[in-house]
Amino acid sequence: MGVLDRAGYCASFRMNHLHPPFDNPAVRRVVLAAVNQTDMMLACAGVDRAMWRVPAGVFTPGSPLASEVALDVVTGPRKPERSKRELAAAGYKGEPVVFLVPTDLPHVNAMSEVMADTLKKIGMNVDYQAIDWGSVLTKRGSKAAPAQGGWSAFVTFSAGADNATPAANTQLWANGQAGWFGWPDDPEIEALRGEWFDAPDLTAQKTVAGRMQRRAFETVPFVPLGQYFQATAYRNTLTDELPSFATFWNLKKAG
């Protein structure tokens, strides 16, 4: 048994940019600065540091595009009372945060518990809705206002292999209502994505990725929560496991 997929999974807090309170980028920045990634990963993956990694920016930690640009926003001291003051200054008016929490996906449920506590500590009015994961996946498609059956936020995860580039990182897509659930709209991030595709080499791509991360920490399309890994177990009669997520090819009988 061991961790074969070193890209792991990237956890994130996804907010609905169409409706208050998360239509306000200043509110989103306060939440970004309040989240403790270490607490999130302890809840998700336990005390074995080999099974998770922080800090996490907008690209997969350990991948070529992972950047330290503006990363201090997720590594600095977490001060709930300061965040509470900043939240009020940002214009938060006590709107209910309809938080979708899956009861049947243990690692996401654990992170959601920590996230709900974080939001409450900074003064948010959390409407904690415990439902099954299938219902989260259904309900997240609603663009209705939270008070009319919509939602405000949920915790989710992506494959680290996807989050490693702007091409497949759905959390970083910011093309409005045509984009991924939450529908952030930031033409600058989208323009930078185009620059990344046009970049002639990895050095140029890294430069663009750093600019994308800086911009993402200003407009906050999502809040990165950390990277975690899952162990893969094989029978001891098998060899030649591939270094990736669990696959069923290339395996051979030992001996």
C-alpha positions as semicolon CSV with decimal commas, in nm:
position;residue;x (nm);y (nm);z (nm)
1;M;0,000;0,000;0,000
2;G;0,124;0,350;-0,076
3;V;0,048;0,682;-0,241
4;L;0,085;0,632;-0,614
5;D;-0,094;0,947;-0,726
6;R;0,141;1,222;-0,610
7;A;-0,080;1,492;-0,762
8;G;-0,346;1,396;-0,510
9;Y;-0,657;1,607;-0,473
10;C;-0,703;1,980;-0,422
11;A;-0,979;2,087;-0,184
12;S;-1,158;2,419;-0,227
13;F;-1,433;2,636;-0,085
14;R;-1,665;2,734;-0,367
15;M;-1,880;3,046;-0,340
16;N;-2,178;3,167;-0,540
17;H;-2,071;3,491;-0,710
18;L;-2,420;3,573;-0,835
19;H;-2,581;3,664;-0,502
20;P;-2,495;3,827;-0,167
21;P;-2,285;3,793;0,031
22;F;-2,027;3,637;-0,203
23;D;-2,103;3,861;-0,499
24;N;-1,883;4,109;-0,310
25;P;-1,509;4,050;-0,375
26;A;-1,417;4,225;-0,050
27;V;-1,622;3,969;0,143
28;R;-1,454;3,686;-0,048
29;R;-1,111;3,826;0,038
30;V;-1,199;3,830;0,408
31;V;-1,296;3,462;0,391
32;L;-0,975;3,377;0,205
33;A;-0,770;3,542;0,477
34;A;-0,964;3,367;0,755
35;V;-0,928;3,006;0,640
36;N;-0,663;2,796;0,813
37;Q;-0,547;2,539;0,556
38;T;-0,370;2,327;0,817
39;D;-0,692;2,286;1,015
40;M;-0,872;2,190;0,694
41;M;-0,621;1,920;0,609
42;L;-0,607;1,782;0,963
43;A;-0,983;1,735;0,945
44;C;-0,966;1,588;0,597
45;A;-0,662;1,360;0,609
46;G;-0,546;1,329;0,971
47;V;-0,222;1,395;1,155
48;D;0,014;1,216;0,914
49;R;0,177;1,504;0,727
50;A;0,278;1,267;0,449
51;M;-0,088;1,255;0,347
52;W;-0,141;1,627;0,286
53;R;0,037;1,944;0,190
54;V;-0,002;2,314;0,263
55;P;0,027;2,595;0,174
56;A;-0,178;2,557;-0,141
57;G;-0,226;2,829;-0,400
58;V;-0,450;2,813;-0,702
59;F;-0,236;2,550;-0,875
60;T;-0,153;2,203;-0,747
61;P;0,131;2,213;-0,490
62;G;0,441;2,041;-0,625
63;S;0,339;2,093;-0,987
64;P;0,549;2,303;-1,229
65;L;0,310;2,600;-1,212
66;A;0,273;2,607;-0,834
67;S;0,370;2,959;-0,731
68;E;0,470;3,150;-0,420
69;V;0,339;3,476;-0,565
70;A;0,110;3,645;-0,309
71;L;0,099;3,319;-0,112
72;D;0,131;3,507;0,216
73;V;-0,245;3,564;0,202
74;V;-0,297;3,197;0,293
75;T;0,004;3,160;0,525
76;G;-0,027;3,468;0,745
77;P;-0,168;3,468;1,100
78;R;-0,539;3,392;1,124
79;K;-0,716;3,643;1,350
80;P;-1,094;3,588;1,366
81;E;-1,167;3,913;1,550
82;R;-0,977;4,111;1,289
83;S;-1,159;3,924;1,013
84;K;-1,492;4,002;1,182
85;R;-1,412;4,374;1,170
86;E;-1,295;4,349;0,810
87;L;-1,612;4,163;0,715
88;A;-1,828;4,442;0,854
89;A;-1,612;4,701;0,677
90;A;-1,653;4,505;0,352
91;G;-2,028;4,559;0,370
92;Y;-2,154;4,225;0,496
93;K;-2,507;4,282;0,624
94;G;-2,577;3,953;0,796
95;E;-2,715;3,777;0,490
96;P;-2,766;3,404;0,548
97;V;-2,492;3,188;0,397
98;V;-2,669;2,880;0,262
99;F;-2,391;2,628;0,310
100;L;-2,441;2,288;0,144
101;V;-2,278;2,014;0,353
102;P;-2,269;1,649;0,240
103;T;-2,332;1,398;0,515
104;D;-2,214;1,093;0,319
105;L;-1,869;1,201;0,195
106;P;-1,655;1,190;0,511
107;H;-1,355;1,399;0,405
108;V;-1,571;1,674;0,254
109;N;-1,804;1,665;0,554
110;A;-1,506;1,709;0,789
111;M;-1,374;2,009;0,597
112;S;-1,723;2,155;0,584
113;E;-1,748;2,136;0,963
114;V;-1,425;2,335;0,996
115;M;-1,537;2,580;0,729
116;A;-1,872;2,639;0,897
117;D;-1,695;2,708;1,225
118;T;-1,459;2,951;1,051
119;L;-1,746;3,143;0,893
120;K;-1,931;3,167;1,224
121;K;-1,621;3,291;1,406
122;I;-1,581;3,582;1,165
123;G;-1,946;3,681;1,210
124;M;-2,129;3,515;0,923
125;N;-2,486;3,395;0,953
126;V;-2,447;3,031;0,846
127;D;-2,751;2,836;0,725
128;Y;-2,600;2,486;0,756
129;Q;-2,786;2,251;0,521
130;A;-2,686;1,887;0,577
131;I;-2,777;1,684;0,268
132;D;-2,632;1,393;0,072
133;W;-2,356;1,448;-0,185
134;G;-2,586;1,369;-0,476
135;S;-2,816;1,650;-0,363
136;V;-2,521;1,888;-0,338
137;L;-2,430;1,805;-0,698
138;T;-2,789;1,868;-0,805
139;K;-2,848;2,183;-0,605
140;R;-2,521;2,352;-0,703
141;G;-2,661;2,398;-1,054
142;S;-2,928;2,639;-0,930
143;K;-2,871;3,007;-1,003
144;A;-3,165;3,112;-0,786
145;A;-3,103;3,341;-0,491
146;P;-3,028;3,155;-0,167
147;A;-3,359;3,269;-0,019
148;Q;-3,542;3,123;-0,319
149;G;-3,392;2,775;-0,296
150;G;-3,042;2,850;-0,422
151;W;-2,714;2,825;-0,236
152;S;-2,420;3,034;-0,117
153;A;-2,126;2,796;-0,080
154;F;-1,999;2,440;-0,056
155;V;-1,670;2,255;-0,009
156;T;-1,550;2,042;-0,299
157;F;-1,235;1,887;-0,446
158;S;-1,060;1,844;-0,780
159;A;-0,796;1,606;-0,909
160;G;-0,451;1,753;-0,860
161;A;-0,368;1,661;-1,218
162;D;-0,651;1,890;-1,332
163;N;-0,559;2,182;-1,109
164;A;-0,199;2,178;-1,232
165;T;-0,271;2,398;-1,536
166;P;-0,508;2,682;-1,631
167;A;-0,649;2,460;-1,906
168;A;-0,821;2,205;-1,680
169;N;-0,841;2,392;-1,350
170;T;-1,218;2,445;-1,339
171;Q;-1,187;2,619;-1,001
172;L;-0,992;2,896;-1,174
173;W;-1,226;2,943;-1,467
174;A;-1,376;3,291;-1,442
175;N;-1,595;3,315;-1,750
176;G;-1,915;3,409;-1,571
177;Q;-2,237;3,218;-1,613
178;A;-2,083;2,999;-1,881
179;G;-1,830;2,872;-1,628
180;W;-1,820;2,626;-1,340
181;F;-2,066;2,631;-1,049
182;G;-2,031;2,957;-0,858
183;W;-1,986;3,147;-1,184
184;P;-1,704;3,391;-1,106
185;D;-1,663;3,657;-1,373
186;D;-1,315;3,803;-1,414
187;P;-1,206;3,900;-1,767
188;E;-0,850;3,956;-1,645
189;I;-0,810;3,596;-1,531
190;E;-0,954;3,479;-1,862
191;A;-0,711;3,702;-2,055
192;L;-0,422;3,557;-1,855
193;R;-0,542;3,208;-1,939
194;G;-0,510;3,302;-2,304
195;E;-0,157;3,432;-2,240
196;W;-0,068;3,102;-2,077
197;F;-0,180;2,909;-2,387
198;D;0,034;3,140;-2,601
199;A;0,341;3,123;-2,375
200;P;0,638;2,980;-2,569
201;D;0,801;2,780;-2,288
202;L;0,768;2,671;-1,925
203;T;0,948;2,979;-1,793
204;A;0,695;3,206;-1,960
205;Q;0,410;2,984;-1,842
206;K;0,532;3,012;-1,482
207;T;0,535;3,390;-1,507
208;V;0,177;3,394;-1,630
209;A;0,074;3,144;-1,358
210;G;0,215;3,375;-1,091
211;R;0,015;3,665;-1,231
212;M;-0,297;3,447;-1,238
213;Q;-0,249;3,355;-0,873
214;R;-0,200;3,717;-0,770
215;R;-0,518;3,815;-0,954
216;A;-0,710;3,518;-0,812
217;F;-0,621;3,624;-0,459
218;E;-0,762;3,968;-0,539
219;T;-1,096;3,857;-0,687
220;V;-1,113;3,512;-0,518
221;P;-1,293;3,283;-0,764
222;F;-1,244;3,013;-0,499
223;V;-1,059;2,954;-0,172
224;P;-0,792;2,681;-0,185
225;L;-0,802;2,459;0,124
226;G;-0,501;2,232;0,070
227;Q;-0,380;1,922;-0,111
228;Y;-0,437;1,571;0,020
229;F;-0,347;1,220;-0,091
230;Q;-0,512;0,881;-0,084
231;A;-0,327;0,556;-0,042
232;T;-0,374;0,276;-0,294
233;A;-0,364;-0,088;-0,183
234;Y;-0,277;-0,383;-0,408
235;R;-0,249;-0,755;-0,336
236;N;0,108;-0,867;-0,272
237;T;0,078;-1,102;-0,568
238;L;0,079;-0,806;-0,810
239;T;0,366;-0,591;-0,943
240;D;0,428;-0,300;-1,182
241;E;0,165;-0,065;-1,041
242;L;0,165;0,262;-1,231
243;P;0,244;0,588;-1,046
244;S;-0,098;0,746;-1,090
245;F;-0,453;0,718;-0,962
246;A;-0,575;0,358;-0,930
247;T;-0,558;0,187;-1,269
248;F;-0,613;-0,170;-1,380
249;W;-0,363;-0,202;-1,659
250;N;0,009;-0,283;-1,668
251;L;-0,032;-0,506;-1,362
252;K;0,151;-0,838;-1,354
253;K;0,151;-1,135;-1,123
254;A;0,451;-1,133;-0,891
255;G;0,708;-1,408;-0,928
